[in-house]
Amino acid sequence: AQKIVLYFYPRDNTPGCTTEALDFTALLPAFQALGVPVLGVSKDSLKKHENFRAKHALGIPLLSDSEGDVCERYGVWVEKNMYGKTYMGIERATFLIDPDGIIKQIWRKVRVPGHVDAVLDANADKVTAPNGDGAFRGKGVNFLQHVRRLLREIGDAGAGPATHRDEA
């Protein structure tokens, strides 16, 4: 069992999402030294993920949640507002999940600059659980089971493009 960083981002090849993915890739050796895989999730297709990874030489696996089930379960499929128009989209968020499947830290409405450094610091056990006792699990999802299934589906967390189709 190991900690896992699961980060959600709106779309491949947009400025903020590209910067975040490049930042995670740049610090990937540090995460690997801690034994912590980093997985990115968006609703983009596997083909878009493959192109995104190749274009920017990304070292992190990207999971496709094309139907949005995982986004819904993690509470990141939210109403957004831009220029007075509301729409549904993915909130940029990161979850640090411990080996027991307990969410130890959540970053919501992420601002990209400095974010990956904060996530790395949290993996060095400098941050406590949101409620102080590590018991936050959120919306009845068995996170450990879910994340282990994600890892099985992608095989080696450091290898090529990843896939994900959540089972009902």
N, C-alpha and C positions, 0 to 999 in steps of 0.2 A: 504494500500500500504506500501511496505517496500523495503529497499535496499536488493540487492542480490549479493552474490559473486558466480560467475560462473567461474570455473577453468577447463582448458583443459590440459590433460596429455596424453603422448604417449601410454602407455600400463600398464595393471594390472601386479602386481608382478615383476616389474623391480625395481632395487635399488632406483633410483631417484623418481619414481612414488610412491613407497611404503613409502619412507621417507616423501614425500609431503603429502600423505594421512594421515599418522600417525601424522604429525605436525598439520594439520587441525583438526583432531580428538582431539588431546590434547588441543587445544585452542577452541574447539567447545563451551564449557560453556561460554566463554567470548563473542563469536559471538552471542550466544543465548541471553545473557544478553543485548546485543545491539539490539536484534530483527532482526538479519541478518542471513538468511539461507545460507549455503554453499553447493553448488552443484558441483560435479565433473563430467566431460564428457570425454569419450574416445570412440573409435570405437569397443572396446571389447564387446562381447555378454553379455546378461543379466546373463547367467550362469557363465561366467568368473567373472563378477562383484560380484555375490553372493558368489562365492568361495573366492575372494579377500577380501571382507568385513568380511567373517567368519574367514578366516585364520589370519587376523590381527586385529580383533575386531574393525573394523572401524565404527565410528558413523555418518559418512556423507553419504548422498544418492549419488549414482553413476548412471549417465544417459548413456544409450547406444545410440550412434549415428552410428550404424553399416553401414549405407549407406553414411555417411559423409556429409550430407546436412548442418547440424548445424555447423560443422567444416568449411565448405566452406563459409557459411554466416558470420562467425566471423573472417574469414581470417587466420585461424590457420592450414589449410591443405596446407602445403608448401613443396617446394623442399628442401631436406636436403642433406648433404654431410658427409659421414663417410669413412675414409680410401680411399679417392679418388673416391668413388662410390656415385652417386647421386640417390636419391629415394624420393618418396613422403611420408610424415608422418605428425603427429600432432606436431606443435610447442607448447612447454609448455608455456601457457599464462593464465593470470587471468584477469577477467573483473569485475569491481565494477559498478553495475547498480543501479541508484537511483530509488526512488518510481515512478518517472515519466517515467521510461524507458530510461533515458539518461545515457550513459556510462560516469561515473565520473573519472574513472582511468583505465588504461590498463597497465599491466605488460607483456612485451614480452620477449621471450628468457630467461625465468625465471631460475635463479640459486636457487636451493632449500634452502640452508642454510640461515635462516633469512627471507625468503620470507613471510611466514605466519604471522610473526610479523609485517611486513610492511603492509600487507593487513588489519590486525586488526587495526593498527594505522590509516589507511585511513578511516576505518569505524567509527572511533572516530572523523571524520570530520576534520582531520589535513591536508588533501590533497585536492587540487582544481581540477577542470576538466582539461583535457589535453589542451584545447584551452582557458581556463580561464573563459568561459561563460557557460560551461555545454552543449553546443549545438551539440557536436559530437555524431552522431548516426550511422554512418558507413554503407555503401553499401545498403542503402534503406531498411534495415530491421526495422520493428517496434519492437524494443527490448522489450518494456513493454508488448505488446501483446504476443510476443513469450515466454518470461519468465513466464508470468502469466499462459500460457498454460502448460509450463513445470511443474509449481507448481501444477496445477490442476491434471496433469497426475500422479504425484507422491503422491498426497494427502498431508499428513502432512510431511513437509520437514525433520523432524527428524525421520521419520518412515522408516523401512525396505528398501529393494532394490527398486530402481526406474526404470522406463521404459521410453523410449522415442522413438517415431517414428515420425519424423517431417512430417507434412502434406504438400503436394505440393502446 
